[in-house]
């Protein structure tokens, strides 16, 4: 079942997907869903999920946040409950400081996060889920605002769990350092297609590149430059996988002026040249 809210004049979209029994391919997030953020909840047994061509175990009773443009496939979509929304429905960037650092859930980590739910947490999410379903049965002029309020509550609840599970310290002890880490990730998401150097992002945050690097080291994360490179390489792979763009078009989209520079960059990050990567993906698609 797929429940939808759409405010056409604002292009605001919010979906609640409940245990769809369609094939895994129908859960593939590509061009038609590329403007949606997703919160997926595995209500069944452990299953596989493929996110941007990488296979993971999706544990039972856990939640997976997925950002705009990520592709994903579930092997058991009938066990998935998913909330999806676009920027026009609820803008993470604009509300980031207002609502409990909600940007953390989607931009606070460079890794794919699987957030586990204990029995108490499961009860909270199930209760919220039931209220969401009830609200979709209402068709009055405040339905959109009610759904947004519920979404904020859901995001805050999951954000608290994610912070506890992925950062083993009290974030409140040093909010400024943690927020710097989170804001860097968000800034990369906004500017990576044109800005490839740490200096740009440091200037955006009024910090020195060394300060940024030290914060990343504190949290045991990849270096700031590697965060940028990973994001560029990921987008390049998506464009090769899901569009018919040539290597020239891809490197232009990603801010490279020299094709040889892009080819060296792509091989260093992925171990494949662009042409070899496209051949590999074509071979795998034929095998499937």
C-alpha positions as a LaTeX table, in Angstrom:
\begin{tabular}{lrrr}
\hline
Residue & $x$ (\AA) & $y$ (\AA) & $z$ (\AA) \\
\hline
Unk1 & 0.00 & 0.00 & 0.00 \\
Unk2 & 1.26 & 3.47 & $-0.86$ \\
Unk3 & $-0.35$ & 6.48 & 0.81 \\
Unk4 & 0.35 & 9.83 & $-0.83$ \\
Unk5 & 0.04 & 13.48 & 0.09 \\
Unk6 & 0.66 & 16.02 & $-2.66$ \\
Unk7 & 0.31 & 19.80 & $-2.51$ \\
Unk8 & 0.49 & 20.58 & $-6.20$ \\
Unk9 & 0.88 & 24.35 & $-5.99$ \\
Unk10 & 4.03 & 23.90 & $-3.89$ \\
Unk11 & 5.18 & 20.61 & $-5.45$ \\
Unk12 & 5.26 & 19.19 & $-1.91$ \\
Unk13 & 5.19 & 15.38 & $-1.80$ \\
Unk14 & 5.05 & 12.94 & 1.11 \\
Unk15 & 4.60 & 9.18 & 0.78 \\
Unk16 & 4.04 & 6.40 & 3.28 \\
Unk17 & 4.84 & 3.00 & 1.74 \\
Unk18 & 3.55 & 0.02 & 3.70 \\
Unk19 & 4.70 & $-3.53$ & 2.99 \\
Unk20 & 4.53 & $-3.29$ & $-0.79$ \\
Unk21 & 4.56 & $-6.79$ & $-2.30$ \\
Unk22 & 6.01 & $-5.69$ & $-5.64$ \\
Unk23 & 9.34 & $-7.04$ & $-6.81$ \\
Unk24 & 12.59 & $-5.61$ & $-5.48$ \\
Unk25 & 13.14 & $-3.79$ & $-8.75$ \\
Unk26 & 10.04 & $-1.70$ & $-8.14$ \\
Unk27 & 11.73 & $-0.40$ & $-5.01$ \\
Unk28 & 14.69 & 0.87 & $-7.04$ \\
Unk29 & 15.02 & 4.61 & $-6.48$ \\
Unk30 & 16.12 & 6.13 & $-9.77$ \\
Unk31 & 15.18 & 9.13 & $-11.85$ \\
Unk32 & 11.51 & 9.16 & $-10.89$ \\
Unk33 & 12.33 & 9.34 & $-7.16$ \\
Unk34 & 15.61 & 11.20 & $-7.22$ \\
Unk35 & 14.33 & 14.19 & $-5.27$ \\
Unk36 & 13.08 & 12.19 & $-2.27$ \\
Unk37 & 14.65 & 11.57 & 1.11 \\
Unk38 & 13.69 & 8.16 & 2.50 \\
Unk39 & 13.44 & 6.60 & 5.94 \\
Unk40 & 13.10 & 2.81 & 5.54 \\
Unk41 & 12.10 & 0.51 & 8.41 \\
Unk42 & 12.65 & $-3.24$ & 8.11 \\
Unk43 & 9.79 & $-4.76$ & 10.08 \\
Unk44 & 10.64 & $-8.36$ & 9.13 \\
Unk45 & 13.64 & $-10.65$ & 9.27 \\
Unk46 & 17.13 & $-9.62$ & 8.22 \\
Unk47 & 17.28 & $-9.05$ & 4.47 \\
Unk48 & 19.66 & $-7.71$ & 1.85 \\
Unk49 & 19.55 & $-4.15$ & 0.59 \\
Unk50 & 21.58 & $-2.83$ & $-2.33$ \\
Unk51 & 22.44 & 0.85 & $-1.93$ \\
Unk52 & 24.28 & 2.44 & $-4.85$ \\
Unk53 & 25.37 & $-1.00$ & $-6.10$ \\
Unk54 & 26.76 & $-2.08$ & $-2.69$ \\
Unk55 & 25.04 & $-4.94$ & $-0.86$ \\
Unk56 & 24.41 & $-4.71$ & 2.88 \\
Unk57 & 22.60 & $-6.74$ & 5.51 \\
Unk58 & 19.50 & $-4.83$ & 6.59 \\
Unk59 & 18.91 & $-6.10$ & 10.15 \\
Unk60 & 15.47 & $-6.90$ & 11.49 \\
Unk61 & 13.76 & $-3.99$ & 13.26 \\
Unk62 & 16.22 & $-1.38$ & 12.12 \\
Unk63 & 15.93 & 1.87 & 10.21 \\
Unk64 & 17.92 & 3.02 & 7.20 \\
Unk65 & 18.01 & 6.72 & 6.17 \\
Unk66 & 18.60 & 7.29 & 2.45 \\
Unk67 & 19.46 & 10.60 & 0.84 \\
Unk68 & 18.35 & 12.24 & $-2.38$ \\
Unk69 & 19.52 & 10.42 & $-5.53$ \\
Unk70 & 20.56 & 7.21 & $-3.77$ \\
Unk71 & 19.41 & 4.07 & $-5.53$ \\
Unk72 & 18.20 & 1.18 & $-3.41$ \\
Unk73 & 16.66 & $-2.27$ & $-3.75$ \\
Unk74 & 15.25 & $-4.51$ & $-1.02$ \\
Unk75 & 15.14 & $-8.29$ & $-1.36$ \\
Unk76 & 11.99 & $-8.42$ & 0.79 \\
Unk77 & 10.11 & $-5.17$ & 0.07 \\
Unk78 & 6.95 & $-6.64$ & 1.61 \\
Unk79 & 8.63 & $-6.20$ & 5.03 \\
Unk80 & 9.50 & $-2.53$ & 4.50 \\
Unk81 & 7.70 & 0.54 & 5.80 \\
Unk82 & 9.10 & 3.70 & 4.24 \\
Unk83 & 8.52 & 7.41 & 4.68 \\
Unk84 & 9.53 & 9.51 & 1.67 \\
Unk85 & 9.42 & 13.28 & 1.27 \\
Unk86 & 10.90 & 15.98 & $-0.92$ \\
Unk87 & 12.48 & 19.32 & $-0.08$ \\
Unk88 & 9.26 & 21.17 & $-0.85$ \\
Unk89 & 7.40 & 19.15 & 1.77 \\
Unk90 & 10.06 & 19.43 & 4.47 \\
Unk91 & 13.45 & 21.03 & 3.92 \\
Unk92 & 16.15 & 19.52 & 6.11 \\
Unk93 & 18.54 & 22.37 & 5.31 \\
Unk94 & 16.15 & 25.17 & 6.30 \\
Unk95 & 15.04 & 23.47 & 9.52 \\
Unk96 & 18.37 & 21.98 & 10.50 \\
Unk97 & 19.01 & 24.36 & 13.40 \\
Unk98 & 15.38 & 24.61 & 14.41 \\
Unk99 & 14.54 & 20.98 & 15.03 \\
Unk100 & 17.13 & 19.02 & 17.00 \\
Unk101 & 19.87 & 18.97 & 14.36 \\
Unk102 & 17.70 & 16.84 & 12.08 \\
Unk103 & 20.27 & 17.13 & 9.32 \\
Unk104 & 22.39 & 14.60 & 11.22 \\
Unk105 & 20.16 & 11.72 & 10.14 \\
Unk106 & 20.94 & 12.25 & 6.47 \\
Unk107 & 24.16 & 14.29 & 6.49 \\
Unk108 & 25.78 & 13.53 & 9.83 \\
Unk109 & 27.72 & 10.47 & 8.76 \\
Unk110 & 29.71 & 9.45 & 5.71 \\
Unk111 & 28.66 & 5.81 & 6.11 \\
Unk112 & 25.39 & 3.97 & 5.52 \\
Unk113 & 23.65 & 3.87 & 8.90 \\
Unk114 & 21.47 & 1.02 & 10.11 \\
Unk115 & 19.78 & 2.21 & 13.30 \\
Unk116 & 18.62 & $-0.62$ & 15.52 \\
Unk117 & 15.38 & $-0.50$ & 17.53 \\
Unk118 & 14.99 & $-2.26$ & 20.87 \\
Unk119 & 11.52 & $-3.23$ & 22.11 \\
Unk120 & 10.89 & 0.19 & 23.62 \\
Unk121 & 11.98 & 1.96 & 20.45 \\
Unk122 & 9.84 & $-0.35$ & 18.33 \\
Unk123 & 6.77 & 0.59 & 20.36 \\
Unk124 & 7.49 & 4.29 & 19.79 \\
Unk125 & 7.88 & 3.87 & 16.03 \\
Unk126 & 4.81 & 1.62 & 15.77 \\
Unk127 & 2.67 & 4.18 & 17.63 \\
Unk128 & 3.89 & 6.95 & 15.35 \\
Unk129 & 3.26 & 4.76 & 12.33 \\
Unk130 & $-0.36$ & 4.22 & 13.37 \\
Unk131 & $-0.87$ & 7.97 & 13.83 \\
Unk132 & 0.57 & 8.56 & 10.34 \\
Unk133 & $-1.93$ & 6.10 & 8.89 \\
Unk134 & $-4.80$ & 7.77 & 10.72 \\
Unk135 & $-3.75$ & 11.19 & 9.47 \\
Unk136 & $-3.77$ & 10.00 & 5.86 \\
Unk137 & $-7.47$ & 9.28 & 6.28 \\
Unk138 & $-8.09$ & 12.97 & 6.97 \\
Unk139 & $-8.57$ & 15.26 & 3.97 \\
Unk140 & $-8.96$ & 18.65 & 5.64 \\
Unk141 & $-6.86$ & 21.73 & 4.97 \\
Unk142 & $-4.44$ & 21.08 & 7.84 \\
Unk143 & $-3.53$ & 17.55 & 6.79 \\
Unk144 & $-0.17$ & 18.66 & 5.38 \\
Unk145 & 0.82 & 20.47 & 8.56 \\
Unk146 & $-0.16$ & 17.50 & 10.69 \\
Unk147 & 1.93 & 15.15 & 8.55 \\
Unk148 & 4.91 & 17.53 & 8.82 \\
Unk149 & 4.60 & 17.62 & 12.61 \\
Unk150 & 4.58 & 13.83 & 12.72 \\
Unk151 & 7.55 & 13.65 & 10.37 \\
Unk152 & 9.55 & 16.00 & 12.60 \\
Unk153 & 8.75 & 13.80 & 15.60 \\
Unk154 & 9.85 & 10.70 & 13.68 \\
Unk155 & 13.10 & 12.32 & 12.55 \\
Unk156 & 13.95 & 13.56 & 16.05 \\
Unk157 & 13.27 & 10.12 & 17.55 \\
Unk158 & 15.49 & 8.34 & 15.02 \\
Unk159 & 18.17 & 11.05 & 15.19 \\
Unk160 & 18.57 & 10.53 & 18.94 \\
Unk161 & 19.02 & 6.79 & 18.42 \\
Unk162 & 21.49 & 7.32 & 15.57 \\
Unk163 & 23.64 & 9.66 & 17.66 \\
Unk164 & 23.74 & 7.15 & 20.51 \\
Unk165 & 24.66 & 4.24 & 18.25 \\
Unk166 & 27.13 & 5.90 & 15.89 \\
Unk167 & 28.87 & 8.38 & 18.21 \\
Unk168 & 30.02 & 6.83 & 21.45 \\
Unk169 & 30.18 & 9.96 & 23.55 \\
Unk170 & 27.89 & 12.68 & 24.81 \\
Unk171 & 27.45 & 15.03 & 21.85 \\
Unk172 & 26.09 & 17.70 & 24.16 \\
Unk173 & 29.55 & 17.86 & 25.77 \\
Unk174 & 30.92 & 19.53 & 22.67 \\
Unk175 & 28.13 & 20.56 & 20.32 \\
Unk176 & 30.33 & 22.99 & 18.42 \\
Unk177 & 32.74 & 20.27 & 17.20 \\
Unk178 & 29.97 & 17.85 & 16.33 \\
Unk179 & 27.98 & 20.52 & 14.50 \\
Unk180 & 31.09 & 21.44 & 12.51 \\
Unk181 & 31.42 & 17.83 & 11.38 \\
Unk182 & 27.73 & 17.67 & 10.43 \\
Unk183 & 27.73 & 21.03 & 8.66 \\
Unk184 & 30.75 & 20.02 & 6.60 \\
Unk185 & 28.89 & 16.95 & 5.32 \\
Unk186 & 25.85 & 19.04 & 4.49 \\
Unk187 & 27.93 & 21.66 & 2.70 \\
Unk188 & 29.60 & 18.96 & 0.62 \\
Unk189 & 26.18 & 17.69 & $-0.40$ \\
Unk190 & 25.24 & 21.15 & $-1.60$ \\
Unk191 & 28.47 & 22.06 & $-3.44$ \\
Unk192 & 30.42 & 18.92 & $-4.40$ \\
Unk193 & 29.63 & 19.23 & $-8.12$ \\
Unk194 & 31.68 & 22.40 & $-8.38$ \\
Unk195 & 33.86 & 22.60 & $-5.29$ \\
Unk196 & 36.43 & 19.84 & $-4.80$ \\
Unk197 & 38.83 & 21.38 & $-2.28$ \\
Unk198 & 38.65 & 21.39 & 1.53 \\
Unk199 & 39.62 & 25.09 & 1.56 \\
Unk200 & 36.26 & 26.07 & 0.08 \\
Unk201 & 34.26 & 24.22 & 2.74 \\
Unk202 & 36.48 & 25.46 & 5.54 \\
Unk203 & 35.88 & 29.04 & 4.39 \\
Unk204 & 32.14 & 28.39 & 4.26 \\
Unk205 & 32.29 & 27.36 & 7.92 \\
Unk206 & 34.72 & 30.14 & 8.93 \\
Unk207 & 37.34 & 27.59 & 9.97 \\
Unk208 & 40.81 & 26.64 & 8.79 \\
Unk209 & 41.31 & 23.38 & 6.86 \\
Unk210 & 43.48 & 22.14 & 9.74 \\
Unk211 & 40.64 & 22.71 & 12.24 \\
Unk212 & 38.26 & 20.74 & 10.01 \\
Unk213 & 40.78 & 17.90 & 9.72 \\
Unk214 & 41.27 & 17.79 & 13.49 \\
Unk215 & 37.51 & 17.50 & 14.10 \\
Unk216 & 37.26 & 14.59 & 11.67 \\
Unk217 & 40.17 & 12.91 & 13.43 \\
Unk218 & 38.42 & 13.31 & 16.80 \\
Unk219 & 35.40 & 11.41 & 15.49 \\
Unk220 & 37.53 & 8.77 & 13.78 \\
Unk221 & 36.06 & 9.54 & 10.35 \\
Unk222 & 37.57 & 9.75 & 6.89 \\
Unk223 & 39.57 & 12.85 & 6.09 \\
Unk224 & 37.64 & 15.92 & 4.83 \\
Unk225 & 39.16 & 15.58 & 1.37 \\
Unk226 & 38.17 & 11.91 & 1.18 \\
Unk227 & 34.58 & 12.79 & 2.10 \\
Unk228 & 34.50 & 15.15 & $-0.89$ \\
Unk229 & 36.14 & 12.64 & $-3.23$ \\
Unk230 & 33.80 & 9.83 & $-2.17$ \\
Unk231 & 30.76 & 11.98 & $-2.86$ \\
Unk232 & 32.02 & 12.97 & $-6.33$ \\
Unk233 & 32.89 & 9.37 & $-7.22$ \\
Unk234 & 29.50 & 8.15 & $-6.00$ \\
Unk235 & 27.69 & 10.65 & $-8.19$ \\
Unk236 & 29.86 & 9.70 & $-11.17$ \\
Unk237 & 28.93 & 6.04 & $-10.69$ \\
Unk238 & 25.24 & 6.94 & $-10.46$ \\
Unk239 & 25.40 & 8.92 & $-13.66$ \\
Unk240 & 27.14 & 6.05 & $-15.46$ \\
Unk241 & 24.66 & 3.53 & $-14.05$ \\
Unk242 & 21.35 & 5.31 & $-14.46$ \\
Unk243 & 21.78 & 7.74 & $-17.35$ \\
Unk244 & 23.03 & 7.58 & $-20.92$ \\
Unk245 & 25.52 & 10.38 & $-20.36$ \\
Unk246 & 28.97 & 10.04 & $-21.88$ \\
Unk247 & 32.15 & 10.30 & $-19.82$ \\
Unk248 & 32.59 & 13.82 & $-21.22$ \\
Unk249 & 29.12 & 14.85 & $-20.02$ \\
Unk250 & 29.71 & 13.25 & $-16.61$ \\
Unk251 & 33.01 & 14.96 & $-15.96$ \\
Unk252 & 31.50 & 18.26 & $-17.06$ \\
Unk253 & 28.55 & 17.79 & $-14.68$ \\
Unk254 & 30.99 & 17.19 & $-11.84$ \\
Unk255 & 33.16 & 20.23 & $-12.39$ \\
Unk256 & 36.16 & 18.67 & $-14.15$ \\
Unk257 & 37.63 & 20.58 & $-17.07$ \\
Unk258 & 40.19 & 17.98 & $-18.13$ \\
Unk259 & 38.99 & 14.46 & $-19.13$ \\
Unk260 & 42.34 & 12.89 & $-18.25$ \\
Unk261 & 42.14 & 14.44 & $-14.76$ \\
Unk262 & 38.66 & 12.99 & $-14.27$ \\
Unk263 & 39.76 & 9.57 & $-15.56$ \\
Unk264 & 42.71 & 9.48 & $-13.12$ \\
Unk265 & 40.47 & 10.65 & $-10.28$ \\
Unk266 & 37.80 & 8.02 & $-11.04$ \\
Unk267 & 40.32 & 5.18 & $-11.27$ \\
Unk268 & 41.97 & 6.18 & $-8.01$ \\
Unk269 & 38.62 & 6.24 & $-6.19$ \\
Unk270 & 37.03 & 3.15 & $-7.77$ \\
Unk271 & 39.92 & 1.08 & $-9.21$ \\
Unk272 & 38.24 & 1.32 & $-12.64$ \\
Unk273 & 38.58 & 3.64 & $-15.57$ \\
Unk274 & 35.23 & 5.15 & $-16.63$ \\
Unk275 & 35.07 & 2.92 & $-19.71$ \\
Unk276 & 35.93 & $-0.23$ & $-17.72$ \\
Unk277 & 33.32 & 0.65 & $-15.09$ \\
Unk278 & 30.61 & 1.07 & $-17.75$ \\
Unk279 & 31.57 & $-2.26$ & $-19.34$ \\
Unk280 & 31.41 & $-4.00$ & $-15.95$ \\
Unk281 & 27.97 & $-2.54$ & $-15.17$ \\
Unk282 & 26.70 & $-3.51$ & $-18.62$ \\
Unk283 & 27.95 & $-7.08$ & $-18.12$ \\
Unk284 & 26.32 & $-7.34$ & $-14.69$ \\
Unk285 & 22.99 & $-5.99$ & $-15.97$ \\
Unk286 & 22.98 & $-8.63$ & $-18.74$ \\
Unk287 & 23.72 & $-11.38$ & $-16.24$ \\
Unk288 & 20.72 & $-10.28$ & $-14.16$ \\
\hline
\end{tabular}
